Amino acid sequence: MGDIYLLLWEVYAIYLNAEYSSIQNNRKYNENIASIIRKLERANKLTEKKGNKRTRSYILYYLGYFYYKIKDFYTARKKLEECIGLKSDIPIKPSPRNYLLISGIIR
């Protein structure tokens, strides 16, 4: 229940299933993305409590990415800005700031 890395592996498995499923119907795909977001939000809460800044940066980045995929641009922007605000030493490529600029979420 409280293992962040187990949650992240589960998210990765759901993502792979959603992206590479031979039967890719929009409703099922969106359900998988919603499931990923719920699990990442849970992992984010766990990292807030434990203070793991590096892992939290990755989680926020991917939350922004998945919110963007379901066209929730406001929440995507919020998560990516929170990722930028952590000022972690992780080399996320492309940077969250560039992702916001490219996608037109910020100017």
ROTIZA-652473 format. One record per residue (C-alpha): residue in three letters; x, y, z. Coordinates in pm, whole numbers, m for minus. Each point is the difference from the previous one (the first is absolute). Example, Ala and Ser with C-alpha at 12.3 -4.5 7.8 and 13.67 -1.06 7.14 Angstrom:
BEGIN
R   residu        X        Y        Z
R      ALA     1230     m450      780
R      SER      137      344      m66
% end
This chain:
BEGIN
R   residu        X        Y        Z
R      MET        0        0        0
R      GLY      274      247       88
R      ASP      269     m108     m247
R      ILE       46      284     m248
R      TYR      217     m200     m238
R      LEU     m251     m283      m18
R      LEU     m267      256      m94
R      LEU      228      143     m269
R      TRP       62     m345     m151
R      GLU     m374      m60       m3
R      VAL      m52      334     m178
R      TYR      263      m95     m257
R      ALA     m169     m336      m64
R      ILE     m340      165      m46
R      TYR      154      255     m236
R      LEU      166     m267     m212
R      ASN     m324     m194      m16
R      ALA     m194      310     m104
R      GLU      249      111     m265
R      TYR       80     m335     m156
R      SER     m328     m182       32
R      SER     m116     m150     m327
R      ILE     m355      108       82
R      GLN       43      370       65
R      ASN     m346      145       49
R      ASN      m27      357      126
R      ARG     m219      m76      301
R      LYS      231     m273      132
R      TYR      307      211      m72
R      ASN     m144      294      196
R      GLU      m91     m232      288
R      ASN      361     m121       10
R      ILE      132      358        1
R      ALA     m243       91      281
R      SER      125     m301      196
R      ILE      359      111      m55
R      ILE      m82      350      125
R      ARG     m165     m135      316
R      LYS      302     m215       78
R      LEU      244      283      m69
R      GLU     m201      233      224
R      ARG       23     m260      277
R      ALA      376      m32      m57
R      ASN       30      380        6
R      LYS     m169       14      341
R      LEU      236     m267      131
R      THR      307      191     m123
R      GLU     m130      321      159
R      LYS       m6     m175      337
R      LYS      339     m168      m41
R      GLY      171      306     m150
R      ASN      157     m178     m298
R      LYS       48      304     m227
R      ARG      160     m185     m291
R      THR     m272     m265      m31
R      ARG     m271      262       50
R      SER      140      203     m291
R      TYR      m35     m297     m231
R      ILE     m351      m73      125
R      LEU     m111      361      m52
R      TYR      151        3     m348
R      TYR     m191     m312     m102
R      LEU     m318      126      166
R      GLY       28      309     m219
R      TYR       55     m219     m303
R      PHE     m302     m224       67
R      TYR     m230      290       86
R      TYR      107      152     m330
R      LYS      m89     m325     m180
R      ILE     m357       19      130
R      LYS      m13      369      m94
R      ASP      m17      133      357
R      PHE      236      285      m83
R      TYR      m55      196      320
R      THR      103     m291      224
R      ALA      284      m95     m235
R      ARG      139      351       28
R      LYS      m38       m2      378
R      LYS      188     m331       36
R      LEU      279      102     m238
R      GLU       44      335      175
R      GLU       16     m183      333
R      CYS      268     m226     m150
R      ILE      199      306     m111
R      GLY      m46      159      343
R      LEU      165     m294      176
R      LYS      331       89     m166
R      SER      114     m357       19
R      ASP      332     m111     m148
R      ILE     m162     m252     m233
R      PRO       81       20     m370
R      ILE     m355      m33     m136
R      LYS        8       42     m377
R      PRO     m180      192     m134
R      SER      m19      234      293
R      PRO     m346       68      141
R      ARG       35      369      m91
R      ASN       72      m86     m364
R      TYR     m293     m242       m2
R      LEU     m230      277      120
R      LEU      131      239     m265
R      ILE      m17     m249     m285
R      SER     m351     m109       85
R      GLY     m121      359       20
R      ILE     m105      m27      363
R      ILE      220      298       93
R      ARG      139      284     m207
% end
